[in-house]
Amino acid sequence: MATEPTAPAPSPHSTLSPVEREVQRIRALIEQGRFAEALAGAEAQIVHTPENRDFHYMRAVCLRYLQRVPEALAALERLERTHPGFSRLYQERGHCYVTLRDAPQAIEAYQKAVNRNPALTASWAKLEVLYRMTGKPEQAANAAAHLEVTGKLPAPVLTATGLLCDGDLAEAELTIRPYLMQHPTDVEAMRLLAKIALERDVVQDADVLLAAVLELAPDYAAARFDYARALLRRHKYAPALAELDKLLRTEPDNRVYRTTQATAFVGIGDHERALAQYRQLLEETPQNADLHLSVAHTLKTLGRTAEAIEEYHAAATARPGFGDAYWSLANLKTYRFADAEIETMRVHEASDDTRAEDRYHLCFALGKAYEDRAEYRTSFDYYERGNALKKAEGQYDPAFVERNTALQKEVCSRELFERRRGAGCPAPDPIFIVGLPRSGSTLLEQILASHSRVEGTMELAEIASYTVDLEGENRDASDRRYPRVLAELAPEELRRLGERYLADTRVYRSGRPFFIDKMPNNFRHIGFIHLILPNAKIIDARREPMACCFSNFKQLFASGQEFTYGLEDIARYYRTYVELMAHWDEVLPGRVLRVQHEQVVEDLDGSVRRILDYCGLEFEPGCLEFHRTERTVRTASSEQVRRPINREGLDQWRHYEPWLGPLREALGPLCGASEPLSLARPAR
């Protein structure tokens, strides 16, 4: 008995795991019409790998062919709870409703399928028939047009599109690359490869590919939107806004464009405009949980905490179990959960139906909730569980960071800096605050931004972006072009890069002579910063190792900082940080001001005067009253720096000391170390 394929078959070039081989075996049974055998195989595998999407999907297919449609629908409902983005489950649901002769439900299911995956020709074909049957000729014609378009696509493009839409990135790339080599100007194939690159976070490749697509097809709106997304991912907010403006001139009511534009407004720091845009979108769809969350984040950044809390609650109401809404409340650091909220979070976190992303958000929120109640054992258990879940979805490699540190030390020598003395852009405008997250850097930023001559901006991505550009197309982790390329850059190129930095960051400034770039990870690039901006100020925000590392372990970051989701990984990262900062002190003596967080808390007046003296700024009393300064703050410490200085967080980690043996052991001799003030003072 012939049946339609259950999914595109994996590339023959793939190296199949035992689970993938079993998927292929069961798929072959279905295509041979041996549904009872296939069902038995799928159900056996679900016992061993309950998280596998394909076994649940194939079980539903078998149940439908065996005329057990209610069971098939129940299986699909379960699959939707764990893999809501999987397009074929909606197509299969449509097939089930066709079997039950329920046209409205079938239409709804097929529409969801093609909205997620426009390459599903079977869904378009069914929609055309169903629309004609139900007296909707315009919708039928639209479905037929889509079917015609997909029918004209080359088979590799169609197959790779389906694979991409369902998250099978490796197979999608293996399918489309050989085709593109034979057809290098096929804009659809180029765009598809760019979208794969975006999903794999190889954003520079996506940027280049999509720019080339628009050269060939400037009216291709979908490609232009993808290009805007790529620019946003590279933190190129102003160029992204320019692309979105072009799209909105043609489709001013497009909600996706408008939502993305609001995100870009946030990127350039125009939070009031972003808030107005989000609110307008929310008026049109008041039950949209994601929009409530975006509104709340923007209000928090603007310091309107009470309103933000209301919106976080609205997001949790609109989508029960919405982990990000609960974590965002916890991440205010000042919010305290009621008993009923904690019980609600516990129920959702323990449910088998909760998505992994919601689950780890809930774990971090529960960790903070129990911490606030001094129930530290329970709190640690949730923090530990949340970290394990978050780490499982990443691919952090501590050895790569350590190799990069060794390379920085090898390339960025005292001799290199002597040879390039006088190079770079001489402007003194930037003040870089570097270090690890949760090290007190937001406090230092708030102190400096309270000065009349200093602009507080945000964690700017320009320096990291330039290093990616310098890396070029090299993807060999064992032979990085950056930082080796620094030794090859001519003085005029260094000056050009410094001037580019000032130009690219101008969008974040409003006219003050100096501005702050608080990207903590820039400590890895101090050599590069010195070469292109020799007169910029650099402040190293340092915190006692146990306190800093455990504070990172408790924090769920919106993106990046993948080293924070394991105690040993955090300790190894902290060690490389200290090692690299010691190198900068050796080859660039006096260049970096080290500020110990504990010293700032104990002696605010002395610390502020020392920081201002290093930056060449006159003392202003407002820097001591930093908590009164009204400005946008986007980091996790936003609410804390809006209060006067306090000792509250200095020794918080000690409540968890019984469970931090692995961290202490991994830190080794650094544990408890804090550098004497005299060693941290720069040469004058």
N, C-alpha and C positions, 0 to 999 in steps of 0.2 A: 504494500500500500504506500504510494508516494505521498509525502507531506512536504510542506514548505520548510526550509532550514530554520532551526530554532535560533540561530545566531551565526554571524560570519565565522567561518572556521579560522583558527589561528594560522599564522604564516608557517609554512614548512621549515622556515629558517630558525624558528624558535627552538630553544632548548626547553623541553617540557618537563615540568615537575610531575611527581606521581599523581597529584591532584588534577593537574591539567590533562594528563593522559586519561584519567577516569572521566573527566568532562567530555573529552573527545569520544570515548567509548560509549557513553550514554547518549551523546548526540547522534552517533551513528545508529544506535538501536532505534531511536525515534524516527530517523529518516528512513529506516527499513520497515517502519510500522510495527515494531515489537514493543508496544507501549507498556505492557505489564512488566516485562523484564527491565525496561528503562526506569519505570517507576520504582521497582524494588532497588535498583542500583542507586538512584538518586536519594531515596529515603535512607539507605544504609550509609551513604556518604554524609548526609546531613547530621547524623549522630556524631560523626567524627569531626566534621568541619562545619558547624552550624552557621558560621559567619559567611560561608561561601555563597555568593549571589547566584551562580549558575545552577547549582543543585536545586535550590528552591524554585528557580524559574522553570527548569526542566520538569520538576515534579508537577507544577501547575499545568504545563503543556500535556503531560501524560494523563493527568486526571481529566482534562477536557476531552481528549480523544477517547478516553474510556467512559465517556458520558457521565462522569462524576463532577458535574459543573459546579454545584455549590461548594464542594471541597476545593476545586480549583480556584474559585474566587476567594475562599478563605486563605488559601496558600499565597495568593497574590497580595492580599491585604497584609499578611505578615511580612512579605517581601518589601512592600512599600514602606513599612515602618523603619526598616533598616537600610534600604537603598532607594529612597524616594526619587532619585534622579535617573534611575534605570528606565530608559524609554520602552524597552520591549515588554516590560511588565504591563504597561498601559495598553500596548497593542494586543497582548494576550488577553487582557481583561475585555477588550473590545470583541475579540473572537468568542469569548465566553458568552457575552450578551447577545451576539449574533445567534449563537446556538440556542439561547433562551428566547429568541425573537423579541428582544427588548431594544428597539431601535434608538430611543433617546439616550439610554445608558451606553449603548455601543458607540454612538456618535461622540459623546462626552469623553469616553476612554480613548478613542482614536485621535481626537483633537489633542488630548494631553500627550499622546505618543508623538505626534508630528511636531508639536511645539518644542519638545525636547530633542527630537531627532528627525529633521526634515528629509532624511534619506530613507525613511521607512515606506517604500513603495506600496507594500501590502496595505498599510493603513490608509494611504491616499486613495488607493483603488476601492477599498471598502467605503470610505467616506463618500466618494463620488456616487456609488450605488445607493447608499443609505439616504443621502440628501435628495436624490431623485425620487426615491420611494416615499419620502416624507414631504414632497412638494416644495423643495427649496432649490430651484434651478440655479440661482446665482451662486450659492455655496457649492453646488455640484460642479458648476463650471470652474470655480476657483480650485477645487480639488483636482479636477481634470487637468488644469493648467500646471499645477504643481507636479502632478504625475508625469506630464509631458516633459517638464524641465528635468526631473530626476531621471527620466528614461533616456535623456540625451547625454547625461553625464557618463564619462568613461567609467568602466567597471571599477578600476582601482580607486578613483575619486569617490565613487558612491560607497564602496566598501569601507574605505578609510574614514569617511565622514561618519558612518554608523559606528565604527569602533571608537572614534574620538568622542562622539556624543555620549557613549556609554562608559567612558573612562578608561578604555583599553588603549592607552597611549602608545605603549611599545609596539603593539601590533599595527596600530594606525600608522606610525612612522615607518615601520618596515614595509608597509603596503604602498605608501605614497612616494617615498624617496626614489625608488627605481623608476617609477612612472615619470617623476619630475625631471630626472636626469635625461630621459628621452624627449620630454616636452618642456623645456626650460622656461617658456613664456606662457604656460597655461596658468592664468591668473587664479583660477579656482583651486588648482593644486598648490600654487604658491601660498594662497591665503590659508589653505588647510594646514600646510606645514607650519606656517606662522602660528596658527591657533594651537597646534600641538606644542610648539616651543613655549607659548604663553602658559599652557597648562603645566609644562615641565619646568617652569621658572627660568627658562633660558631666554630672558626678555630681550636682550640685545639682538639675538637672531630674529626674533619676531619683529622688532622695530625695523631692521634692515629689509626683511622680506616684504613687510606691508608697505613701506615707502616705495619699494620697487613695483608692487602691485598698483599703487596709485599713479605711478608714472605711466604705466601701461593702460590703466582704466580709471581716470580721474573721477568718473561719475559713479563708481562702485561704492554705494553708501555703506554696505555691510563691511567692506574692507576698511573704509575710513573710520567706522566705529571701532573696529578691532585695533586700528592704528592708535586711536585715542586711548583705548584701554592699555595698549603697550606703553604709551608715553606716561600714563598715570603710574603704571607699575615701575617705571624708571624714575618716578618722582619728577617728571618734567611737566609740571602742572600747567604752566602758562601755554606751552605749545599744545597740550591736550585740550585746553579751553578753546584755542583757536580752531582746532578740528571739530570740536563739538558745536561751536558757533556755526560752522558751515553746514553741519547736519541739521541743526535746529532751524536754519533759515528755510529749509525745504520741508521739514516736518516739525513745526513748533510745538505740537501737542504730544510728541512721542515721549512716553513716560520713561522709557529706558534711557533715552538721551538726557532727559531732564534730571533723572536721579544721578546719572554719572556726572553731569555738570555740577550738581551740588557737592559731590565727592571732590571734584576738582577745586571748588571754592574753598572747601576745608583745607585742601592741600596748600593753597597759597595763603592761608590764614584769614580768608574773608568769611569769618564764621557767621556774621549777621546775615550776609547774603545767602549762605548755605542754609541757615535756619529758616529763612523766608521760603526758600525753594522746597525744603523738606515739608514744611507746614502746609504749603499749597498742595503738594502731592498727597499728604495725609488727609486733607479735606476730601479729596476724591475717593480715597480708599481708607476709611477710618479704622478698619480692623487689620491693617497691614502691620504686623509685628515688627518687621525689619525697619519700617519707617519710624515707628515709635522709638525704636532703639537708636536710630540715627539722630532723631530730634533730641533724645536724652543725652547722647554723647556730646552734641554741640552745646546744649545748655550747660553741661558740666564744664566744658572747656571755657565757657564764658563766665563761669563762677556762679551760675544760677542753680544752685544745688537743689533747693526744694522743688523747683519745677522739673529738674532732671529726674528726681526720685519718682515723681508722679508719672512721668513718661516711661521709666523703667517698669513701674508697676503695670502700666497700660500694655507694654510689650508682653509681659508675663501673662496677663489676662487674655490677650489676643491669641497667644500660642502657649497653651499649658505645657510645662516642662521645658520652656525656652531657656536653656542653660545660660546663654550669654546675658540675658536680662538679669538673672539672679547674680551671676558673677560680677556684672557691672555695678550692681548695688554694693556687693562686698568690696569691690575695687575702689569705691569712694573712700574706704578706710575709716570713715566716720559713721557709717550706717550700721544699725544694729537690728538683726532679724528677730521677729516675734516668733513665739513657739509654733504658731500655725504655719508660718512660712518655712521654718526648718523642717517640720513634718512633711509638708508638701514637697520640698526638695528631696528629702530622704526617699519618699515613695517613688518619685520620678527617677531618681538615680538608680534605685534598685530594680526598676522595671526592665524586663527583657526587651520591651518595645522602644526603649529610649535609644536614640542615635548616639554613636560614639562621641561626636562633637558636643552634643548637649550633656552627655554623661561627664566628660572631664571638666566642663564648665561648672556643672553642679558640684563636683568633688571639690574644686578649688573654693567655691562659695561656701560649702559646708565646712571646709577646713577653717575658713575665716570666721564663720558663725560660731563654731565651737571654741576657737581661740579666744574670741571675745567673751566667752562664758567660762574661760579658764579650764576647760575640759581638754587638756593638752594631748592626752593619749588618743582620744577620738579625733581630735583635730589633725594630729600627725597622720593617722591612718588615712584620712580623706586626702590630705595633701599628697601622701605617698601614692595613693591610688590614682589621683588625677595626673600626677607627673608620669606614672607608668603608662597610662592611656595616651597621653600627649606624645610621649617619647616614641611609642609604638608606631605612630603615623609619620614620623620623620626619619631622616637618614643622616643624622649628625655624625661627623667623623672627627673626633678630637685629634687624631694623628695629623690630619690636614692642617689644623690650626697650629700645631707644634712645628710642622715642617715650614709653614709660612713664617713663623717667628724666627726660625733658624735662618731662613732666606733674608729676612729683613736685617738681621744682625750681620749677615755676610755682605750684603750689598751696601747698606747704609753705614758706611764707615766714616771715621773722622776725616780720612783723606778725601772721600767724595765731597763732603761738605766744604772742605777747604778749597777744592778745585772749583766749586760752584759758588764761592763767596761773591756776593754782589749780584748774583742772578736772581730771577724771579721778579714778581711785582712788589714794589716797595710799600704799597698801601698798608697802613696799620689798622684798618677798620675791624677785621675779625678778631673775636675772642673765642677760642675753642675750649670747651669744657669736655674733657674726655675721662675715661675710666670704665668701670663696670656699671650696669644698671643697678639701681637700688643702693647707690654709694653716697647719696647726698648731693648729686649733681643738680637736681631741680632746685634745691635750697640755694646753692651757689648762683644758679641762673637768676632766681628771684631776687637775691641780694643785689646782683649787678644790674638787673633790669629795673631796679628801683632808683638807679642813678639817672640824673637828667640827661647824660650824654650817651647812654647805652640803651640799645634796642634789644629786647628779648624776642626771639623768633620761635624756633622749635628745633627738633632733631632733624637737621638738614641732611639730605642724601647725596649732595653734589660730590663730595670727596670720594665716597665709595663708587659713585657712578663713573667718575673719571678713571678710577683704577680699573674698572671693568673695560672701559674704552681702551686703555693702555694694554690690557691683556689681549685685545683683538679676538681673533677667531680661535685662538689656541684653547683646547679643552683638555689638554694632558695635565692632570693634577700633579704628575711627577716632575714636570718641567715647565713651571709657570713663567710667563714672560714678565709679569709684574710680581715682585718689585725689581727684577733684573734690569728691566728697561730703564729704570731711573738713572743708571750709570751712563746711558746712551743719549739722554735728552740734552739738546743744546741749550745754552742760556736763553736764547730767544723763545724757544719752545716752553721753557719753564715760566718765562714772563707771560707768554700767551695764556698758559693754563691758569696762572694767578689772576689775570685780568678777566678770563672767562668765569672764574669762580665769583668774582665781584659782580659781573654782569648777570649771571644766572641767579644770584641770591638777592638781587635788587628788588625783586617782586615781594620779598618778605619784609622790606624796610620802609620806614616812613620819614626818614630824613635825619635821624640822629647820627653823630659821627662814628660811633662804634656799634657793633652788633654781635650777638652771641650765636654760635653754632654748637648745640648741645648734643650732637650725635656721640654717644659714649664709645662706640666701636672705632672711632677715629684714632684711638690710641695706637691702633695697628699701623696708622699711616702718618705718624708724626714726621718721619723723614721726608715723605712726599710733601706734607704741608710746609715744612721748613724750606724746602727747595723752591716752591712756587710762591710762598707768602712769608718771606724771611722776617718780616716785622709784625706778623700776627702774634697775639698772645695765646699761650697754651696753658691751661690749668688742669691738673690731674686731681680729680675728686676721688679720694681714697677712704675706705672704711675698713674697720677691723675685720679680718678674714672670715671668722665664723659668722659674725653678724651679717656681713655682705652676702656670703654664699647662701646662708639659710634664707635670707630675705628674697633672694632670687628663686630659691626652691619653692617659696610660697606664692610666687607671682606667675600668673598665666598671662603671657604677652600676646598682644593682638597679632603680631607677626615677628618673625626673626627670633633672635636670641635662643636658638635651638639647644645651646649648651646648658640651659638652665633646668632641664627636665630629668636630671640624674645627679645625685650627690657627688659621685666620683667625677662626672663630666664637669660639674661646676668647679670642683677643686682643681682639676687639671687646667681649666681655662684661667682660673685665678692665678695659678702658678705661672702660666705663660705670660699673663698680663704683667705680673711683677717682674719677671725676667726681662721682658721687652722694655718696660719703663726704666729698669736699671741700665739697659743698653743706651737708651736715649740720654739718660743723665751722663753717661760716660762719653758719648761722642758729641753731644750738644750740651756741655756743662752750663747750667744756669738758664737754659732755654725754657724749661718747664717749671711752673710753680706747683708744688705738691701741697694739697690742702687736706688735712685729716678731718673727717667728719666729726669725730668725737671732740677734737680741739675746737671746732666751730661751736658746738653745743656748749662746751665748758667756758669758752671765752669768745663770745660773739663780737664784742667791740674790738678786741685785738685782732681777731681773724679778719674782720671786715676791713680794718685799716691796712692790714698786710696785703690783702687781695687788691684793694684800690691802689696801693702804692705800686704793686707789680704792674698794674694796668696803666699806670701814669695818670690816674684820676684823682682829683681833689676829694677829700672826705665830704660826704653829705649825710646828715642824720637820717634821711629817709631810708638809707640802706640798712640801718638797724631796725627800722619799722617796716621791713619788707612785706610783712603780712597785710599791710594796709594798701599795698600797691595793687591797683585793679588792672589786670591784663589776662589774656588767654593763656592757659597752661594745659598742655595736652598729655602729660605723663601721669603715671599712677600716683604720683605724690601731689597731685593738683590741690587736693583739699588740705593736705598737711601743711603746705607752704602758705596757706591762707590763714594760718594760726601762728601765734608767737612761738619762738623757739622753746623746745621742751626736751626732756630726757627720755620721753616715753618709749621710744623704739631702740634705745642703745643696747640694752641687754635682753631684749625680748626673746632672742634665740635660746637663752639659758633655760627657759621653761621646757624646751625640747631636747635638752642636753642628753637625757638617757638614750635617745634614739639617733644621736648624731655621731656615734663612734666612727662610722665609715667616712664621714666628712672630715673629722679631726685627723684620722689616720692618713687620708689622701692629701690633706694640706701639709702634713709633716711639720718641718721646722717653722713654716710660716704661721702656724696656728698661734693666735694671740699676739702676733707681731704688729706693732705700729711704729712707724718711723719717727725718730726724734725730730722735733721742729727745726733744729739747727741744720739737719741734713737736708731738709726739704726746701730751705730758703734759696731762691735763685741768686746768682751773682748779680751785683749791681754795677 
